[in-house]
Amino acid sequence: MWVAVLVVILVALSGLRIAQEYQRGVVFRLGRYSGLRGPGLYWIAPLGIERSVTLDIRTRTVSAEQQETITRDSVTIKVNAVLWYRIVDASKAVIEVADAPAAVYQLALTGLRNIIGQHDLDEVLQERNKINELLRASIESSTTSWGLEVQRFEMKDVELPVAMQQVMAMQAEAIREKRARIIKAEAEFEASVKLSSAAAQMMLNPAALELRRMQMISEVGAENNSTTVLMIPSDFVSLASTLNRYLAALPAGPAPVESTRAKAT
C-alpha cells in the first residue's frame, strides 16, 4: 500500500513545472489548447494527459545575412539588416506557426529584398529612416497573426560596387567645387558693392581720396621695400581731364592751302 501511495505521489510531482519570469508555458490537454501557465510554479496533469511548451518572451535580435539585390534604378548593392522582435502571444506563436524564429527570419529577408527593389539608390542612402519604417511595416502584418511584435527592422550596412563608389566620389567633388565657386562669386559681388559705395562716398568729399592715398603710401612704406612712389596731385588729373574735354569740343580747323589749290587745278 505504501508503495502505491509513493507511486501516486511521484506521478503527481512529475507534473510540476517552473517557468521563469521571461517564460510562458503553453499547455495542451489531450492535444487541444488548454491555456497559458507561468511565470513561477505550475502543475500539469501527468502521464501525457497534458503537455507544456515553454517559450521565451524576451526581445530577440536577428542579424539578416547580406543580401545582394537590385534597386529601382538598376544598381546592384549588398545590404545587411538587423531585426528585433518579441513574442506577445505565446499561444499563437505555437499554434499558428511551426517555427516562429525561422519564419520571421525568412520573412525579413524577403521583405528586405522587396523594399530595396522598390526604391532608387539615392533614397536607400539618404532616407534610411523611411526605408527602415517600410521594412518594419512590410512584415508586421504577417508577424501579428503569429503572435509576434516586430519592434525594429533596420538596415545596418549598404555595400556599393567599386565603380559606383568612384562615380559618387566624383559627384561629391563636383558639388563641393560648385559650392566653392558660388561662395567666391558672392564674396566678389559683395566686395564690388562695397567698393562702389566707397567710391561714391569719396566722390562727394575729395579730401577722403587724399587721405586714402596717404594711408596707402604709409602701408607701402611700412614693408621696408625699395618701391618708389611718385605723388601726382589730383588737381593735375582733373586739369588733364578738363583739357581733353575742351580739345574734343573744338571745331575742326580750315583745310590746308595746298589741298585747296590741288582741287582748283
Secondary structure, 3 states (H helix, E strand, C coil): CHHHHHHHHHHHHCCEEEECCCEEEEEEECCEEEEEECCEEEECCCCCCEEEEEEECCCEEEEEEEEEEECCCCCEEEEEEEEEEEECCHHHHHHCCCCHHHHHHHHHHHHHHHHHHCCCHHHHHHCHHHHHHHHHHHHHHHHHHCCEEEEEEEEEEEECCHHHHHHHHHHHHHHHHHHHHHHHHHHHHHHHHHHHHHHHHHHHCHHHHHHHHHHHHHHHHCCCCCCCCCCCCHHHHHHHHHHHHHHHHCCCCCCCHHHHHHHHC
